[in-house]
């Protein structure tokens, strides 16, 4: 029950972060001339893409590390190893989802600015 509450809190915080981090930069770019809007939004999209790849690699490495430490270095605690590892993976997947939504949103923003 406790882990369900923590996951709900994490999703709520991710939603707040998504809202703040998506609106503030795009409000700032709306006051710039169109050529700078495209450039700034394109840079934000590229940086989000790299951050997305970084989070994916980091989450997968943490997942493997928890499984390795649970099976090899602490065999007496083998029972909850996969549960802890999947919980850690779920945390990183939530972050990854937020960054992915921002990434897609910024791509559509670049396309809409470029078209208009």
C-alpha positions, 0 to 999 in steps of 0.5 A: 500500500505504501508503494502505491502512495509513493508512486501516486506522489511521484506521478503527481510531482511529475505532472507538476514538473511537466506543466512548469517546465513545458510552459515557462520556456515556451512563454519566454520564446513567444516574445522572441522574433520567429527566427529566434523562436525556432532556434531556441525551441530546436535547441530545447528539443535537442537537449531534451532528446539527449536527456531522454537518452541519458535517462534511459541508459541510467535507468537501465544501468540502475536496474541491472545494478540492483539485480546484480547486487541482490543476486550476487553480492547479497544472496540472503536478500534474494527474495525482494530483489526483483521487487526493488529493482522493478520499483526503481525501474518504475521511478525512472520510467516515470521520469522518462515519460515526462521527458518524452512528453516534453520532447514530443511537445517541443517537436510539435512546437518547432513544427508549428512555429516553422509552418506559421 
